[in-house]
Amino acid sequence: MNDQSSIGSEAVDQESTRNKSTMVLQAQGLSKVFIQGDRRLEILDDLDLQLQAGESVAIMGSSGVGKSTLLHLLGGLDNPSAGQVCLAGHNLSERNERQRGELRNRHLGFIYQFHHLLPEFSALENVSMPLLIRGNQIAAITAVATELLQQVGLGERLHHKPSELSGGERQRAAVARAMVGKPNCIIADEPTGNLDEATAERVFDVLLELRARHNTALLYATHDHKLAARADRVLELTHKSLRQITL
């Protein structure tokens, strides 16, 4: 695995944002209510959360309790019923959908249980997508994406499509895609939930290594107590409440 300490200066530089404040992600009074006919379903109620640069936080909780809903709100993929989310100092509630998309592209990386790689594109092309959306130069994008794929152990699989990669390789490519823009924060929803235990640990090792290397905050939901225990903090989401626990 490549030991170089940077994925390249051509990636959009987030260092000025990091230096202004160590607070990367902050939620205050976050609530979410779904209306289904005459039924009012309260999923989250008045939750607060803070995430510092370089910090890792695991969220645990039973299936259906609202972990994915919480992550979607924190990532600006859905709007809260009440409360606000600030990403890198920007209040997402004060931004329109286009502006929220731009903030996500610059400051967030997402990893899901299923890799969501585009099947018609190679690993290199998939990892390059976030920077292509920004309009960066092709040569610079290729160099950055190639270096990052080398760092996650896929240097010899650059031109393989997802169908030609193993499950662990696909998820490592998804990690590289999430990291390619040097985001302030990675949000991961059961990132190893579709992998066997040994492969899950290898993928998670790669994620933690890159997180530490680039001082990126990491917020992840998991059912795996072993993976959760590797976080700086573990939060348990119960019925509408979020509390810190010790494993």
N, C-alpha and C positions, 0 to 999 in steps of 0.2 A: 504494500500500500504506500502511496506517495507520502513523504513526510514534510512536504513543503507547507509553510504555515499560512498561506493565503491562496484563495482561489483566483487571484488575479486582480490587478487594479482596474481592469476594464469593466468589471461589474459595477453597478451603480453603488457609489460610496455612501454608506449609512453612518460613517463615523461621527459626522457633525451632529447628527440626531442623537447618537448614543451619548456624546459628551455633554449635551445640554441637560440631560436628565437620565438617571438610571431607571426611572419608572417607564416600563415599556407598555404595559397593558393594565388598565384600571377599570373596574366596574363598580358602580355605586347604585344601591337600591334597585338592582336588576330584578324585574318580574316578567313573567310570560304567562298569558292566559289564552287558551284556545276556546272559541265558541263553536259548538257543534249543535246546531238547531237551538233548542231551548236549554241545552246543557252548557254550563260554564266549567271548563277544566283548567284549574290553576296548576301549572307545572313548576314554576319557580316563583319565589316570593321574597323580595327585598334582600337580594344577595349582594355581598360586597366581595371583591377580589382584587388583589394587587400582585403584579408580577414584575420583578426587577430584571435588568439586563443580566444575562448569564445564569439566571436562576432556573431550576427545573422544579416543576410542580406536577404531581400526579393527582388525578381525580378518580376516585373509586365510587361505586354505588351499584345497586342491583339493576338488572335490565329493566328498562322502561321508566326509570326514575327521572330522566331528563338530562343525562350527561351530554348527549349529542345536541340537544336543544341549547344547552348552555354554551357549548363550543361554537355553535352556529351564531349565537348572539355576540359572543366575544370576538368572533371573526368578521362581524359585519355582514354575514350571509342572511340574517333575518333581523327584524326590528323588535326590540323589547316592547312589552305593553306599558312598562314604566321603568324609570331609571335610565342610566346612560353608560356608554362604554367609550373610553378614551384610548386610542391607539397611537403610541409615539407622540402624545400630546395633542392629538386631534380628536375632537368629540365627533363620533360617527353619526350621532343624531342630527348634527348640524350640516351634514353633507348629503348631497343627492346620490342616487345610485351610481352614476358615472364616477363621481368623486370618491365614493367608498371603494369602488373597484380599483381606482388608481392607488388609493392608500393600501389596499390589500396587496396589490402587486409590488409595491415598494417596501412594505414593512412586515408582511406576513408570508409564511410558507405553510402549506397545508399537506398533511399526510393522512390518508384514510386506511381503514382495514383492508380494502381492496384498492390496488395501486392506482386505478383510473388512468393508466397510460393509454395514449391513443394508439390503437392497434396497427394503423397503417404507417406509423412513423417508427424510426429506429430509436434506440436508447438515447443516442446523441441528440436527435431531433426533439425527442420528448423533453429532455433536460433543458434544451435551449429555449423552449417555448416562452417562459416568463420574460426572458430578455428580448426575445423577438417582439413580444407585445409592447415592450418599452421603446422599441425602435432602435436598439443598439446596432452597431456595425456587425455584419455577419462574421467577419474574420475574428473580431474580438470575442463574440459570443461563442464561436466554435472553440476557441482556445480555453475560455473559462469553463465551458461545459465538459470538454475533454479532460481538463485537469481534475475537475470534481469527480467525474466518473472513475478516473484513475484512483482517486483517494478512497472511493468506496469499493475498490477491487474489481471494477468493470472495464479496465483499460483495454482489454482484448475483446470486449463485447459491444463496442461503440455502435456498430452498424447492424446489430441484431435487433429484430423487432420483438415486441413483448412475447409473442407466441413462441419465440426461439429461446426465451430465457426461463430459468427455473423460478419458482415462487419467491424464493429468497432474493434472487437477482432482480426480479421485477420490483420488489419492495425496496431494495437498495437504490435502484434507479429512481424510485419515487422520492426517497430521501434526498438524493442528489438534486432532483428537480426542485424540491422545497427549499434547498439551501442555495441554489445557484445565484439568486439575486442578493445574497448577503442580507437576509431579512433581520429585523430586530427580534422577531418572535416566530417560533414554530408552534402550530397547533396541530396536534395529532389525535385522531379518534380511533382508538384500538389499533394502533399501527402494526402490531404483530399478531393480531387476533386470528388471522387466516393462515398462520404458519405453525409448523411443529415447534416444540420447545427449543431444540438446539438451534434451529434456523432463526427463531424469534430472538434468541439471545445474541446471535451474531449480528443480526440487523440492528438490534437495539444498541449494541456496542458501537457500531458505526455511527448511529445517530448521536449518541452521547459524546463520542470523540469529536465529531464536527461541531456539535453545540459548544463544547469547551474551547475548541480551537478558534471559533469566531465570536465567542462571548454572546451567543444567541440565547435568548430566553426560550424555555421549552415548557409547554403546557400539554399534558397528554392524559387521555382517559384510558383506563385499562382495568380488566378484571384480574390481571395477574399480580398476585401479591409480591412475587419476587421482583418483577419489573417496577412496581410502584415503590418498593423499598429503596430503589436506587435514586429516587428523587430527593431533592433538598427538603421538600415538604410534601405531605400527603393530605389531601382534603377528601372528605367523604360527603357525597351528595345524598341526602335522605329526602324525605317528602318535603320539598320546598325549602330545605335548609342546607347550608354548607358549613362544615366544621373541620378543623384540623384534627388529625388522629395520628397515633404512633403505631407502627406495625411491629 
